[in-house]
Amino acid sequence: MSQLVRNIIRFIVFILIQVYVLNEIPPLHQFITPYLYFLFILWLPFNISRFGLLLVSFLFGLSLDYFTGRLGLHSAPCVLIAYLRPFLINLLISQEGQELNYAEPSVKSLGWAPYFLYVLVLTFLHHSYLVFIQWMEFGNIIFFLGKVTATTAVSFLLIFIAEMLFFRKQKFRTNTA
């Protein structure tokens, strides 16, 4: 299956899971909202251009906004993590160009510790910005901090459950043409 087809299928599946499964879960607590959709952006290939990454992330967030009825709520955090993703990958991966050996970020391509850090930082930034946009409606700092912490923890757990359940087989790419 080509990389484009695989990412189109992921796009659709992540939107459907978020809208029809995770958004339908009754609130576990006022602080906990499970989000998994942004994992699509974290799993995008290394070789996508920065403009392409920003455009795909914006369209992905806008698609989710369409289903939730709140335009800009999800597209803004998606664009933020898409903008910061290449900088974080450059910090986490050695300068020998190891990212060129694999198609996309994963435990296999980055290693356990850098992948945990990659997911944790981008999850925290995504949720901080998303909750900040929602927080402007409420204005309670304790609510803001509690929701960011709880939502990040639940989403981090969901991401690693998804990593374990849906192991992504990655082939080692060589320099031969």
Steps between C-alpha positions, in 0.01 A plus 500: 500500500644836407580760760237740362219244517605395851492861621161568338359195679656618828351847446151354468540245780634751755218746423238226532645361824518844657152611390299180537681325786707731721270804481203277591656369821321653797735730692711300743562813701481869427874498425526193277432520129658223289665622179679269261447668163824702500697173487439520125730805487763332716506200265537698177814414298835666559534602136187718484583866437433756772234672294339164419505405867334827600240471225410138579482581871275798439267297279499219755412736785241677287338165417468423869370853565232442240374193688514668842346827383768722651718642223860566596491305825694201367664646189708754695665241733556266203685773310701585812632146548558465124711816512704383801533134392802542265692700762437234764597217263827682418575526872424134572667332205874484461647708223607195296164507328350196669149628417575440133528127567135469601187648348328637811550559873459189712663317787712312247621808315562727801557259788291473816619804695499751211163371379349534851635854520379582147147383578489650848620848397269526198205358696555749780533793257191393305288462812630819660403704197168320453400541864624861497261576213218334697615661827436847365133413544536400866792699643594271794876433522455188717261359240753580226794330673297199609347446158836530320662252738216247502433520127869464417531197728194326353602580141857384566360170628271467195791568263709221647207261502457584130875447445480156657176394331579633154867426457623680193731280301783712366752401243857615519573713196843473342685750288472288188277626225 
